[in-house]
Amino acid sequence: MNWEAINAVSQFVSSIAVVLSVLYLGIQVHRSTRVARVAAQDAAASAVRDVTNTFMENAEMSRIWGAGLEDLNTLSVEDQARFFHATHQFLKALETIHFHYLNGLMDKQLWLGWQELLRHYVAAPGIAQYWSVRSELFSQRFREFISDLEPVRDRRTVANLLGQKASAE
């Protein structure tokens, strides 16, 4: 075998090695993208759970949340402030979910469920009032998304989920 033949064979082997390396990297990128998507989806659900767990574990916050959703004027100034803090955390979690969806990290079917939840809650009078005075705390893209949401015909939140106003015990 002469040097030209050896050179040709080594270039061929090198080419195959490059193709295999690129395929391997493609597989690894695909796997890490899947892991990132799952992590983003889990983090999103966890963020909303962190907010809503407060309402399950604290009867006073549950009362404030339910009453504030329907009519902020039924709450004291201090309770209105608590409602605003909870609303901010709730909407920030949903803004993050929206961001994940826009960046391909949120499965569309999961996103549609979050979007539906958001549609119902932004239509609640208390959150609508919060949004009217604090929407500038959110990204322009999220504000535009909220303004383009189709209104719900039959709003359902924890305050009226069963078609009746939650009792203020």
C-alpha positions in Angstrom: 0.0 0.0 0.0 1.4 3.4 -0.9 1.1 6.6 1.1 -1.8 8.0 -1.0 -3.9 4.9 -0.2 -3.1 5.1 3.5 -3.9 8.8 3.5 -7.3 8.1 1.7 -8.2 5.3 4.2 -7.3 7.5 7.2 -9.4 10.4 5.8 -12.3 8.0 5.3 -12.0 6.7 8.8 -11.7 10.2 10.1 -14.9 11.2 8.2 -16.8 8.3 9.7 -15.5 9.3 13.2 -16.7 12.9 12.7 -20.2 11.7 11.5 -20.5 9.4 14.5 -19.4 12.1 16.9 -22.0 14.5 15.5 -24.7 11.9 15.8 -23.6 11.2 19.4 -23.7 14.9 20.2 -27.1 15.2 18.6 -28.5 12.4 20.8 -27.0 14.0 23.9 -28.4 17.5 23.0 -31.8 15.9 22.4 -31.7 14.1 25.8 -30.6 17.2 27.6 -33.4 19.2 26.0 -35.9 16.7 27.2 -34.4 16.9 30.7 -34.6 20.7 30.6 -38.3 20.5 29.4 -39.2 18.2 32.2 -37.3 20.3 34.8 -39.0 23.5 33.6 -42.5 21.8 33.7 -41.8 20.5 37.2 -40.5 23.8 38.4 -43.6 25.6 37.0 -46.0 23.2 38.7 -44.0 23.6 41.9 -44.1 27.4 41.8 -47.9 27.4 41.5 -48.1 24.7 44.2 -46.0 26.8 46.6 -48.5 29.7 46.2 -51.6 27.5 46.5 -50.3 25.4 49.4 -50.5 28.5 51.5 -54.2 28.6 51.0 -54.6 24.9 51.9 -52.5 25.1 55.0 -53.6 28.5 56.3 -57.3 29.0 56.7 -56.9 32.8 57.1 -55.1 33.1 53.8 -57.6 30.8 52.2 -60.4 33.2 53.4 -58.5 36.2 52.2 -57.8 34.6 48.8 -61.4 33.5 48.2 -62.9 36.8 49.4 -60.3 38.9 47.5 -61.0 37.1 44.2 -64.6 38.1 44.3 -64.6 41.5 46.0 -61.5 43.3 47.4 -63.7 45.7 49.2 -64.8 43.0 51.6 -61.2 42.8 53.0 -59.4 45.1 55.4 -56.5 47.1 54.0 -54.1 44.6 55.6 -55.9 41.7 54.0 -56.0 43.5 50.7 -52.2 43.8 50.9 -51.9 40.0 51.6 -54.2 39.3 48.7 -52.0 41.5 46.5 -48.9 39.7 47.6 -50.5 36.3 46.9 -51.8 37.5 43.5 -48.3 38.7 42.6 -46.7 35.4 43.4 -49.5 33.5 41.6 -49.3 35.6 38.4 -45.4 35.5 38.5 -45.6 31.7 38.6 -47.9 31.7 35.6 -45.7 34.3 33.8 -42.8 31.9 34.2 -44.9 29.1 32.8 -45.8 31.2 29.8 -42.2 32.1 29.3 -41.3 28.4 29.4 -44.0 27.6 26.8 -42.8 30.4 24.5 -39.2 29.0 24.7 -40.3 25.4 23.9 -39.7 24.1 27.5 -43.4 23.5 28.2 -45.5 20.8 26.5 -48.4 22.3 24.6 -51.0 20.1 26.3 -49.7 21.1 29.8 -49.6 24.8 28.7 -53.2 24.7 27.5 -54.3 23.6 31.0 -52.3 26.4 32.6 -53.7 28.9 30.1 -57.2 27.9 31.0 -56.5 28.3 34.7 -55.1 31.7 34.0 -58.1 32.7 31.9 -60.4 32.0 34.8 -58.3 33.8 37.4 -57.5 37.0 35.5 -61.3 37.4 35.0 -61.8 37.3 38.8 -62.7 40.9 40.0 -60.0 41.0 42.6 -57.2 39.9 40.3 -58.6 42.2 37.6 -58.3 45.1 40.1 -54.7 44.0 41.0 -53.8 43.8 37.3 -55.2 47.3 36.6 -52.7 48.8 39.1 -49.8 46.4 39.1 -49.5 44.9 35.6 -46.3 46.9 35.0 -44.5 44.5 37.3 -44.8 41.8 34.5 -43.0 41.5 31.1 -44.5 43.3 28.1 -45.0 40.0 26.4 -47.0 38.6 29.3 -49.1 41.8 29.5 -49.9 41.5 25.8 -50.7 37.8 26.3 -53.1 38.6 29.1 -54.8 41.4 27.1 -55.3 39.0 24.2 -56.8 36.2 26.2 -60.3 35.3 25.3 -62.6 36.0 28.2 -64.3 33.0 29.9 -68.0 32.8 29.7 -68.4 30.9 33.0 -65.6 31.9 35.3 -64.5 29.3 37.8 -62.0 29.9 40.6 -61.8 28.4 44.0 -64.1 31.2 45.2 -66.9 30.1 42.9 -65.8 26.7 41.5 -69.1 25.0 42.2 -71.2 27.8 40.9 -71.6 29.4 44.3 -69.7 32.0 46.2 -67.3 30.5 48.8 -68.4 31.0 52.3 -66.4 33.3 54.5 -66.2 31.3 57.7 
